Amino acid sequence: MAFNGITLVTGAAGFMGSHLVEHLVERGACVRATARPRKDTSFFDKLGVQFMPADLTKPEGLPAMFEGGVDRVFHLGAVCNFSTPYDRLHPTNVYGVARITRLALDAGIKRFIHASSTSVYGPYRGRPFKEDDPREPCDDYVVDNTKLKETGFVCKYPDFEASIKQLGEAYVCATNL
């Protein structure tokens, strides 16, 4: 499938998001980067990337992210601090995912890639996790189901071309995005 439109990256100012933005730009993609509002957008300016401030907890600002021919979404926007209490995780990691997923579906996005976390599988067991491994979360980040619920929103629509990638805390290299 060819992607000739805008590639939207949420969480683009984070560690993985910023590296993904660089990767996509190097491969010639037209990228729209979103993250919480910030004063310094020089990273995106140097790459020639459109930065659009957005807060996943404020639904009124989200539809504009999908305007102008977005055909692919990498959703990395999340609160990723394991010590954050559930009441602060839930609005972004659950409701935010539901909003982005619904907007992508309504916009007719060709491909939606949602980044989740291997934390849904619990502590490291001495070998890489497999997608069908049992889910045994052990911290508030997952125990209160924010990471488990978010994947449910993405999988909810059978005709939606979506992928969920549980990313480890290590460097991730992707070539065929």
N, C-alpha and C positions, 0 to 999 in steps of 0.2 A: 504494500500500500504506500502510495506516495503522499508525502506531507509537504504541501507547497504554501500553506497558510502560516499563520502565526502560531508559534509554540509557546504556550503559557506555562510558566514555572512558578508555583506558589512556594513560599518559604525560600525564595531565591537569595536571601541575604545570609542564610545559615551555612554551615560548613558544607554539607552535601549539595544544597541548592546552588551555592555559588560555583562550586566545581562543575556541576551539571550545566549551568549557564555557559561557562567557559567552553565546555565540551561541545555543546550544541552550536555555539557561535563558530568554533573552529571548523565545524562540519557544514557551515553555510546556512544554518537555520535562522529564520527571523524570530527573535525571542522577545517576549513580553515577560518581564520579571516582576513579581509581586512579593511584598513583604510588608510588615507593619511600617507605618509612616516613619521616615527618617530624614534628617537634614542632609547627610552626606550620601549622595548617589554617584560619586565619582567612579566607583568600581564599574557600575553599569554604563555610565557615560563613556568611559574609555573603550568599552567593548562595542559601543554602538547599539546598546540594548535599551528598549523602552522600559523605564521603571514606572510602575503604577502602584502607589501605596494602597494597601488594602488590609483590613482587619477582619479575620474570619468570624469574629463575634459581632460584627456590624453588618447585617445582611443588606442594608440599603446601598452599600458601596460595592457589592460583589458583581452584580450583573454587567457593569461596564468592563470588567476584565475580559468578557467573552465577545465584546464587540469587534467588528472589523475583520472577520475571517479567521478566527482561532480554529484550528483543526486538530490540535493535539495538546493534551494537558499532562504535566507532571506535577502531581500534588504532593509536595513535601512539607507544606505548612503545618506546623504542629507545635505544641508545647512539649519539649523533650526532656524536661528535668524530672528525674525520678523522685525527687523529694517534694514536688509540687502537690498540694492537696487536691483531692478529687474535684471540689467545687471550682477550682481554677482550671483544671484540665478539661472538664466536660464541655464548656462552651466552645472551645476551639477544637478539641480532638474528636468530639462526637457531633455536636450541632454544626460546626464548621465543615466537617467532612460531608454531612448530609446536604448542606447548602451547595457546596461546590459540585458534588455529584449530581444533584438535581439540575443545577444550572448547565453543567456540561451535557447532560442528557437532553435538556430542552434546546441547547444550541446545536445539537447534531454533531458533536465532536466525533472525529474518526477514531481516536485512540485516547484512552484515559489510563494513566499509570499512577496508582496510589502507593506511596511509600509508607509502609508500616514499620514494625520493629520486631526483631527476634525476641524481644522481651515477652511476647505472648507465649513463648515456649518455656519460660522459666529460666533458671540458672543454666549456665553452660554445662554440658554433660560429657565433655571430653571428645566430642566429634561434632562436625557441622550439623545443624538442624535440617530436617527435611520437611516439606510442606505438610505432610500427613502425620508428623510427630504429634503426640498429645500436647495440648496447651495447658501449661501448669504455671500460670503467672504467680509472682511472689512479692510484688510491691504495689503501691497505690496507683502507679502509672498504668498497671494492667489489672490488678485485683478488682478494682472498682469498674472494670470493664470498658474503660475508654478505648483502649486499642482493639478490644474484641468487638465492641459495638460499631466502631468506625468501619471495620471491614464488612460488617453486615449491610451498611448503607450502600457500599460499592457493589456488592454481590446481589443486591435486591432486584436489579433490572435485567432480565434474561437476554434482552436484545441489545444490551449496551456493551460495546467493545472496550472492556476494562481489564486491567491486570493489577493485582496486588503483589507488591514485592516486600517481603520482610527483610529489611536490611540490617546487617550486623553493625556493630559500632566500629568496624574497621573500614579501610579504604575500599570503595566500590568502583570497579571499572566496568563501564558499559560501552559496547561498540555498536550494536545494531538497534538503535533506539528509533 
